[in-house]
Amino acid sequence: QVQLVESGGGLMQPGGSLRLSCGASGNMGSRYTVGWYRQAPGKQRELVAYIISSGERSYADPVKGRFTIGRDNVNNTVWLQMNSLKPEDTAIYYCNAGGIGYDVWGQGTQVTVSA
């Protein structure tokens, strides 16, 4: 059974950087997609970025050029490097992994961007 645990959230000033990590336990298989989502207060959860097992990556328009998604296959981790943070990036960030026979979410990590 695949389980996910996020880490790396916190409070950061505008223009700063944070790096989120999503650690996966269990067998994800050879074909999977891992995505980072976020949900701000009063708003719907939205996709931020995803990476496919092939290595293909995609980003939502609001974060293009500022966020980078990557993976560490040795440690079974997908990370999200967030640079040039803006107050509108404030949200709970969730990791999601989907593959054959599973679709799981992490517990979320709070990111607050404020002066």
C-alpha positions as CSV (number, residue, x, y, z in Angstrom):
1,Q,0.0,0.0,0.0
2,V,1.4,3.4,-1.0
3,Q,1.5,6.1,1.6
4,L,2.7,9.6,1.3
5,V,4.2,12.1,3.9
6,E,4.8,15.7,3.1
7,S,7.3,18.0,4.8
8,G,9.0,21.3,4.3
9,G,6.2,23.8,4.7
10,G,6.5,26.9,6.9
11,L,6.4,30.7,7.0
12,M,8.4,32.6,4.4
13,Q,8.7,36.3,3.3
14,P,7.7,37.3,-0.2
15,G,10.5,36.6,-2.6
16,G,11.9,33.8,-0.5
17,S,12.1,30.0,-1.2
18,L,10.9,26.8,0.2
19,R,11.4,23.2,-0.7
20,L,8.6,20.7,-0.1
21,S,9.2,16.9,0.0
22,C,6.8,14.1,-0.6
23,G,8.1,10.8,0.7
24,A,6.5,7.6,-0.6
25,S,6.4,4.2,1.1
26,G,5.3,1.1,-0.6
27,N,5.6,0.0,-4.2
28,M,4.5,2.7,-6.7
29,G,5.0,0.5,-9.7
30,S,6.8,1.5,-12.9
31,R,4.0,3.8,-14.2
32,Y,2.8,6.5,-11.9
33,T,2.1,10.2,-11.6
34,V,2.9,12.4,-8.6
35,G,1.4,15.8,-8.3
36,W,1.5,18.7,-5.9
37,Y,-1.8,20.4,-5.2
38,R,-2.7,23.3,-3.1
39,Q,-5.8,24.7,-1.4
40,A,-6.1,28.2,-0.1
41,P,-8.8,29.2,2.4
42,G,-12.1,29.5,0.7
43,K,-10.8,28.1,-2.6
44,Q,-10.9,24.8,-4.3
45,R,-7.9,22.5,-4.4
46,E,-5.8,23.2,-7.5
47,L,-3.0,21.4,-9.3
48,V,0.3,23.1,-9.0
49,A,2.7,20.7,-10.8
50,Y,3.0,17.0,-11.6
51,I,5.7,14.6,-12.8
52,I,5.1,11.3,-14.6
53,S,7.2,8.2,-14.2
54,S,8.6,8.9,-17.7
55,G,10.1,12.1,-16.4
56,E,7.6,14.4,-18.1
57,R,6.7,17.4,-16.0
58,S,4.0,20.1,-16.1
59,Y,3.2,23.2,-14.2
60,A,0.2,25.4,-13.6
61,D,0.5,28.9,-15.2
62,P,0.7,30.8,-11.9
63,V,3.8,28.9,-10.9
64,K,5.7,28.5,-14.2
65,G,9.2,29.8,-14.0
66,R,9.1,29.9,-10.2
67,F,8.4,26.3,-9.1
68,T,10.3,23.2,-10.1
69,I,9.2,19.6,-9.5
70,G,11.7,16.8,-9.3
71,R,12.2,13.3,-8.0
72,D,14.8,11.4,-6.1
73,N,14.3,7.8,-7.1
74,V,16.9,6.5,-4.6
75,N,14.9,7.9,-1.7
76,N,11.4,7.5,-3.3
77,T,10.8,11.2,-2.9
78,V,9.2,13.9,-5.1
79,W,10.1,17.5,-4.2
80,L,8.8,20.9,-5.1
81,Q,11.2,23.8,-5.1
82,M,9.4,27.0,-4.7
83,N,11.2,30.2,-5.5
84,S,10.1,33.9,-5.7
85,L,7.2,33.1,-3.4
86,K,4.2,35.4,-3.4
87,P,1.5,35.9,-0.8
88,E,-0.9,34.3,-3.2
89,D,1.1,31.0,-2.9
90,T,-0.2,30.7,0.7
91,A,-2.1,27.4,1.0
92,I,-2.0,23.9,2.3
93,Y,0.1,21.9,-0.2
94,Y,-0.8,18.3,-0.8
95,C,1.0,15.5,-2.5
96,N,-0.9,13.0,-4.6
97,A,0.3,9.8,-6.2
98,G,-1.6,7.7,-8.7
99,G,-0.8,4.5,-10.4
100,I,-2.2,1.0,-11.2
101,G,-4.5,0.2,-8.3
102,Y,-4.0,3.3,-6.1
103,D,-4.7,7.0,-5.8
104,V,-3.4,8.4,-2.5
105,W,-3.0,11.7,-0.8
106,G,-0.6,13.0,1.8
107,Q,-1.8,14.9,4.9
108,G,-0.8,18.3,3.6
109,T,1.8,20.9,4.7
110,Q,1.1,24.5,5.3
111,V,2.9,27.2,3.3
112,T,2.4,30.8,4.4
113,V,4.0,33.7,2.5
114,S,3.8,36.9,4.5
115,A,6.0,39.8,5.4
